[in-house]
């Protein structure tokens, strides 16, 4: 991994973006910046990002939730920027898949050293743009940058749990996705209340996908899992 590795900096404070850009560029890294989760997703899907520096406090989608989403698609290293005394934020961030964290206020030099240390550990990886953040099946469409879905041009108003379920089911349309995989993938969703909630979430999803003409169907394979098929 050379020092021309691309570092994505995600922070909504222009001054912080400037400080981090200067420090990382002075160390020889290439940088790209984003002020919110949507812009970060666009960079991740178009740039071969080697590491992401991510502030927890972002407008709209939080840094914690963005970290969770990234981990569903990529193993790109993530360094969190957290507020002083935000122990719960740090714990949540590490649980969500972050590799390290730096507490504000911090020395830019410290951040550069942490970035260098992580990149040395993952020097065998070849940075690539993240997989697509959109999926479609017939008239059903999902957009991971917005955690949103539509069916027949109708907004589905999905919760984070419902979105994750549908995203996994759409990854293998017509095939059974196991209960264990679905439940484990939802363990960190904000409204996830345990494995007993999976059946309820599927029930609600079915209601949102139903139309007067039938709509998409989530079929239960008893004892195995669920599969998504286009309605007849």
C-alpha positions as CSV (number, residue, x, y, z in Angstrom):
1,X,0.0,0.0,0.0
2,X,1.6,3.2,-1.1
3,X,1.1,6.7,0.4
4,X,-1.0,7.5,-2.7
5,X,-3.8,5.5,-1.1
6,X,-7.1,7.3,-1.2
7,X,-8.5,8.3,2.1
8,X,-12.2,9.3,2.3
9,X,-12.9,11.9,5.0
10,X,-16.5,12.2,6.1
11,X,-17.4,15.2,8.3
12,X,-20.0,18.0,8.1
13,X,-17.6,20.6,9.6
14,X,-15.7,22.4,6.7
15,X,-12.9,23.4,9.1
16,X,-12.3,19.8,10.2
17,X,-12.4,18.6,6.6
18,X,-9.8,21.2,5.7
19,X,-7.5,20.3,8.7
20,X,-7.7,16.6,8.0
21,X,-7.1,17.0,4.2
22,X,-4.0,19.1,4.9
23,X,-2.6,16.6,7.4
24,X,-3.3,13.5,5.2
25,X,-2.1,15.2,2.0
26,X,1.1,16.3,3.7
27,X,1.7,12.7,4.6
28,X,1.4,11.8,0.9
29,X,-2.2,10.5,0.8
30,X,-4.8,11.3,-1.8
31,X,-8.0,12.5,-0.2
32,X,-11.7,12.8,-1.1
33,X,-14.3,14.4,1.2
34,X,-18.0,14.1,2.0
35,X,-20.2,16.1,4.3
36,X,-22.9,13.5,4.8
37,X,-23.7,9.8,4.4
38,X,-25.2,10.2,0.9
39,X,-22.0,11.8,-0.5
40,X,-19.9,9.2,1.3
41,X,-21.8,6.4,-0.4
42,X,-21.3,8.0,-3.8
43,X,-17.5,8.2,-3.2
44,X,-17.3,4.6,-1.9
45,X,-19.0,3.3,-5.0
46,X,-16.9,5.3,-7.5
47,X,-13.5,5.5,-5.8
48,X,-11.0,2.8,-4.8
49,X,-11.0,4.0,-1.2
50,X,-8.3,2.5,1.0
51,X,-9.6,3.9,4.3
52,X,-12.4,6.0,5.6
53,X,-12.2,8.6,8.4
54,X,-15.7,9.0,9.7
55,X,-17.2,11.5,12.1
56,X,-20.0,10.0,14.3
57,X,-22.1,13.2,14.3
58,X,-23.4,13.7,10.8
59,X,-26.6,15.3,9.6
60,X,-29.3,12.8,8.8
61,X,-27.8,9.4,8.8
62,X,-25.4,9.1,11.6
63,X,-21.8,7.9,11.3
64,X,-22.6,4.8,13.3
65,X,-25.4,3.8,10.9
66,X,-23.2,4.6,7.9
67,X,-20.5,2.4,9.4
68,X,-23.0,-0.5,9.7
69,X,-24.1,-0.1,6.1
70,X,-20.6,0.0,4.8
71,X,-19.8,-3.2,6.7
72,X,-22.6,-4.9,4.8
73,X,-20.8,-4.4,1.5
74,X,-17.1,-3.7,2.2
75,X,-14.2,-4.4,4.5
76,X,-12.6,-0.9,3.9
77,X,-10.9,0.2,7.2
78,X,-12.9,2.8,9.2
79,X,-11.5,5.2,11.8
80,X,-14.2,7.0,13.8
81,X,-14.0,10.6,15.0
82,X,-15.8,10.7,18.4
83,X,-16.6,13.4,20.9
84,X,-14.8,13.6,24.2
85,X,-16.6,11.4,26.8
86,X,-18.7,9.7,24.2
87,X,-18.0,6.2,25.5
88,X,-21.2,4.7,24.2
89,X,-20.6,6.1,20.8
90,X,-17.2,4.5,20.7
91,X,-18.6,1.1,21.8
92,X,-21.4,1.3,19.2
93,X,-18.9,2.3,16.5
94,X,-16.6,-0.6,17.2
95,X,-19.6,-3.0,17.4
96,X,-20.8,-1.6,14.0
97,X,-17.4,-2.6,12.5
98,X,-15.0,0.4,12.9
99,X,-11.3,-0.5,13.1
100,X,-10.2,2.3,15.4
101,X,-11.3,5.7,16.8
102,X,-9.8,9.1,17.7
103,X,-11.4,11.3,20.3
104,X,-11.9,15.0,19.6
105,X,-10.1,17.2,20.2
106,X,-7.1,15.3,18.7
107,X,-3.8,16.0,17.1
108,X,-3.9,15.6,13.3
109,X,-0.5,13.9,13.6
110,X,-2.1,11.2,15.8
111,X,-4.7,10.5,13.2
112,X,-2.1,10.3,10.4
113,X,-0.1,7.8,12.5
114,X,-3.3,5.7,13.1
115,X,-4.2,5.7,9.5
116,X,-0.6,4.6,8.5
117,X,-0.7,1.8,11.1
118,X,-4.0,0.4,9.8
119,X,-2.9,0.6,6.2
120,X,0.2,-1.3,7.0
121,X,-1.9,-4.1,8.5
122,X,-4.1,-4.3,5.4
123,X,-1.4,-3.8,2.9
124,X,-2.3,-7.0,1.1
125,X,-5.7,-5.7,0.1
126,X,-6.4,-4.1,-3.3
127,X,-8.8,-1.2,-2.8
128,X,-11.8,-1.3,-5.0
129,X,-15.0,0.7,-5.4
130,X,-17.8,-0.7,-3.2
131,X,-20.5,-2.7,-4.8
132,X,-23.6,-1.0,-6.2
133,X,-25.9,0.7,-3.6
134,X,-29.0,0.1,-5.6
135,X,-31.0,-3.1,-6.3
136,X,-34.1,-3.7,-8.4
137,X,-36.4,-6.6,-9.1
138,X,-39.2,-5.9,-11.5
139,X,-40.8,-2.7,-10.2
140,X,-39.3,-3.1,-6.8
141,X,-36.3,-0.8,-6.2
142,X,-34.0,-0.1,-3.2
143,X,-31.5,2.7,-2.7
144,X,-29.0,2.1,0.2
145,X,-27.8,5.7,0.1
146,X,-31.2,6.8,1.3
147,X,-32.3,3.6,3.1
148,X,-35.4,3.8,0.9
149,X,-37.4,1.6,-1.3
150,X,-40.3,1.9,-3.8
151,X,-42.6,-0.5,-5.5
152,X,-44.6,0.5,-8.6
153,X,-43.4,4.1,-7.9
154,X,-44.9,4.0,-4.5
155,X,-42.7,4.9,-1.5
156,X,-42.5,1.9,0.9
157,X,-41.5,3.9,4.0
158,X,-39.2,1.2,5.2
159,X,-37.6,1.0,8.6
160,X,-33.9,0.2,8.9
161,X,-34.8,-3.4,9.8
162,X,-37.3,-3.8,6.9
163,X,-34.7,-2.3,4.5
164,X,-32.0,-4.8,5.5
165,X,-34.4,-7.7,5.2
166,X,-35.5,-6.7,1.8
167,X,-31.9,-6.0,0.7
168,X,-30.8,-9.5,1.6
169,X,-33.9,-11.1,0.0
170,X,-33.3,-9.1,-3.2
171,X,-29.7,-10.3,-3.3
172,X,-30.9,-13.8,-4.1
173,X,-34.4,-13.5,-5.7
174,X,-36.4,-16.7,-5.8
175,X,-33.9,-18.4,-3.4
176,X,-34.5,-19.2,0.2
177,X,-32.5,-17.0,2.6
178,X,-31.9,-18.7,5.9
179,X,-33.5,-17.5,9.1
180,X,-30.1,-17.4,10.8
181,X,-28.5,-15.2,8.2
182,X,-31.5,-12.8,8.2
183,X,-31.6,-12.6,12.0
184,X,-27.8,-12.2,12.4
185,X,-27.7,-9.4,9.9
186,X,-30.2,-7.4,11.8
187,X,-28.6,-7.6,15.2
188,X,-27.4,-4.0,15.2
189,X,-30.5,-2.3,13.6
190,X,-31.8,0.5,15.9
191,X,-35.3,-1.0,16.3
192,X,-34.2,-4.6,16.3
193,X,-35.6,-6.3,19.4
194,X,-34.1,-9.8,19.0
195,X,-34.7,-12.8,16.8
196,X,-38.3,-13.1,17.8
197,X,-38.9,-9.9,15.9
198,X,-38.0,-11.4,12.6
199,X,-41.4,-12.9,11.9
200,X,-43.1,-9.6,12.8
201,X,-40.8,-7.6,10.5
202,X,-41.5,-10.1,7.6
203,X,-45.2,-9.7,8.2
204,X,-45.0,-5.9,8.0
205,X,-42.9,-6.1,4.9
206,X,-45.5,-8.3,3.2
207,X,-48.1,-5.7,3.9
208,X,-46.1,-3.0,2.3
209,X,-45.4,-5.1,-0.8
210,X,-49.0,-6.1,-1.3
211,X,-51.0,-4.4,-4.1
212,X,-54.6,-4.9,-5.4
213,X,-53.1,-7.1,-8.1
214,X,-51.0,-9.2,-5.8
215,X,-47.6,-7.5,-5.7
216,X,-44.3,-9.0,-4.6
217,X,-44.5,-12.1,-2.4
218,X,-42.3,-13.2,0.5
219,X,-42.7,-16.9,0.8
220,X,-42.1,-18.8,4.0
221,X,-40.1,-22.0,3.7
222,X,-40.9,-23.5,7.0
223,X,-37.9,-24.4,9.1
224,X,-35.5,-22.8,6.6
225,X,-36.2,-19.2,5.8
226,X,-37.8,-16.8,3.4
227,X,-37.6,-16.1,-0.4
228,X,-38.8,-13.2,-2.5
229,X,-40.7,-13.8,-5.7
230,X,-42.5,-11.6,-8.2
231,X,-46.2,-11.8,-7.7
232,X,-48.5,-13.3,-10.4
